[in-house]
Amino acid sequence: MTLPQSFCLSVADLHPKLPQIAKAKGLLANWQHKEQRTYTEAVVHAVALIGWMQVYFNTGPAGGLWDNRERFLETRAGALMGDFRKTIGPTTLIKKASGATHRRLGHDLIRNAQHIYGKAFWSSAVSTTDGQPMTILDYTKRALKAAALL
């Protein structure tokens, strides 16, 4: 899914009445045309974020982040697209996208990631060299422990 280059937004294009969906599409168009990235890359990043959330924040209903984990995940997935930037000479103008804009874009990315890879992607079985049954998530946790990152 490649958006037309005419969907790209600059700092000057943003105003308070511009709908969130337009800002989200503008961020995605900027990602694709100005950053030379693909939608597939964004979906793969979303899959990685889903796994990261399951490794580090899947501790059970203890309040705080647990209560808002889905919205947090959507916001972080959308935040991968960055903010609105425009360079004029040596000066770079930056207009931060709101959390709502990132969340709207991230919601689509997470939904597409779960549709393409399946909701149970991180629970998929993998085979190890010693024949031990494991899921991708368990394998990831073991690798992170071995690297002293968990």
C-alpha positions as CSV (number, residue, x, y, z in Angstrom):
1,M,0.0,0.0,0.0
2,T,1.8,3.1,-1.2
3,L,0.2,6.4,-0.8
4,P,0.6,9.0,-3.5
5,Q,3.3,11.6,-3.0
6,S,0.6,14.3,-2.9
7,F,-0.5,13.0,0.5
8,C,2.9,14.1,2.0
9,L,2.5,16.9,4.6
10,S,4.9,19.5,5.7
11,V,4.9,21.6,8.8
12,A,3.2,24.5,7.0
13,D,0.3,22.1,6.0
14,L,-0.8,21.5,9.6
15,H,-3.5,23.5,11.2
16,P,-5.9,22.7,14.2
17,K,-8.9,21.8,12.0
18,L,-7.0,19.2,9.9
19,P,-8.6,15.8,10.8
20,Q,-6.5,13.1,12.6
21,I,-6.9,10.7,9.7
22,A,-5.4,13.3,7.3
23,K,-2.4,13.8,9.7
24,A,-2.0,10.0,10.0
25,K,-2.1,9.5,6.2
26,G,0.4,12.4,5.8
27,L,2.8,10.8,8.3
28,L,2.6,7.5,6.4
29,A,3.1,9.3,3.1
30,N,6.2,11.1,4.5
31,W,7.6,7.8,5.8
32,Q,7.2,6.2,2.3
33,H,8.3,9.1,0.1
34,K,10.7,11.3,2.1
35,E,12.2,8.5,4.2
36,Q,12.2,6.0,1.3
37,R,10.6,3.3,3.6
38,T,7.9,0.8,2.8
39,Y,4.6,-0.1,4.4
40,T,5.9,-3.6,4.8
41,E,8.8,-2.2,7.0
42,A,6.2,-0.5,9.2
43,V,4.2,-3.7,9.6
44,V,7.3,-5.7,10.5
45,H,8.2,-3.0,13.1
46,A,4.7,-3.4,14.5
47,V,5.1,-7.2,14.8
48,A,8.4,-6.6,16.7
49,L,6.6,-4.1,19.0
50,I,3.9,-6.7,19.8
51,G,6.7,-9.2,20.8
52,W,8.5,-6.5,22.8
53,M,5.3,-5.8,24.7
54,Q,4.8,-9.5,25.4
55,V,8.3,-10.0,26.6
56,Y,8.6,-6.9,28.9
57,F,5.1,-5.9,29.8
58,N,3.0,-9.2,30.0
59,T,3.1,-9.4,33.7
60,G,-0.7,-9.7,34.4
61,P,-3.4,-7.2,35.5
62,A,-1.3,-5.2,37.9
63,G,-2.7,-1.8,36.9
64,G,-0.7,1.0,35.2
65,L,0.5,0.0,31.8
66,W,-1.4,-3.3,31.8
67,D,-4.7,-1.4,31.7
68,N,-3.6,0.7,28.8
69,R,-1.3,-1.7,27.0
70,E,-3.3,-1.9,23.7
71,R,-3.5,1.9,23.4
72,F,0.2,2.2,24.4
73,L,1.1,-0.4,21.7
74,E,-0.9,1.4,19.0
75,T,0.7,4.8,20.0
76,R,4.3,3.3,19.9
77,A,3.6,1.6,16.5
78,G,2.4,4.9,15.1
79,A,5.3,6.8,16.6
80,L,7.7,4.8,14.5
81,M,6.6,7.1,11.6
82,G,8.2,10.1,13.4
83,D,7.0,13.7,13.3
84,F,6.5,16.4,10.7
85,R,9.8,18.0,9.5
86,K,10.9,20.5,7.0
87,T,14.4,21.7,6.4
88,I,15.0,25.3,5.3
89,G,18.7,26.0,4.8
90,P,20.5,25.1,8.0
91,T,17.2,25.2,10.1
92,T,15.0,22.2,10.6
93,L,11.4,22.9,11.6
94,I,9.7,20.1,13.6
95,K,6.0,19.8,14.4
96,K,5.3,17.0,16.8
97,A,2.4,14.7,15.9
98,S,0.0,14.2,18.7
99,G,-0.5,10.9,20.5
100,A,-3.9,10.6,18.9
101,T,-2.4,10.8,15.4
102,H,0.2,8.2,16.2
103,R,-2.4,6.0,17.8
104,R,-4.7,6.2,14.7
105,L,-1.8,5.2,12.4
106,G,-0.6,2.6,14.9
107,H,-4.0,1.0,15.1
108,D,-4.0,0.3,11.4
109,L,-0.4,-1.0,11.6
110,I,-1.2,-3.4,14.5
111,R,-4.4,-4.6,12.8
112,N,-2.5,-5.3,9.6
113,A,0.3,-7.0,11.4
114,Q,-2.1,-9.3,13.2
115,H,-3.9,-10.0,9.9
116,I,-0.8,-10.8,8.0
117,Y,1.2,-12.7,10.6
118,G,-1.7,-13.9,12.7
119,K,-2.7,-13.0,16.3
120,A,-0.8,-16.0,17.6
121,F,2.4,-15.3,15.7
122,W,4.5,-15.1,18.9
123,S,2.9,-18.4,20.1
124,S,4.0,-20.2,17.0
125,A,6.1,-23.3,17.5
126,V,9.8,-23.3,16.5
127,S,12.2,-26.2,16.4
128,T,15.5,-26.0,18.1
129,T,18.7,-27.9,17.3
130,D,18.2,-30.1,20.3
131,G,14.6,-30.8,19.3
132,Q,13.1,-29.0,22.3
133,P,9.6,-27.6,21.6
134,M,9.4,-23.9,22.0
135,T,7.4,-20.9,20.9
136,I,8.9,-17.9,19.2
137,L,8.3,-15.9,22.3
138,D,10.0,-18.4,24.6
139,Y,13.0,-18.6,22.1
140,T,13.1,-14.7,22.1
141,K,13.1,-14.6,25.9
142,R,15.9,-17.2,26.1
143,A,18.0,-15.2,23.6
144,L,17.5,-12.0,25.6
145,K,18.5,-13.8,28.8
146,A,21.6,-15.2,27.1
147,A,22.5,-11.7,26.0
148,A,21.8,-10.3,29.5
149,L,19.1,-8.0,28.2
150,L,16.3,-9.6,30.2
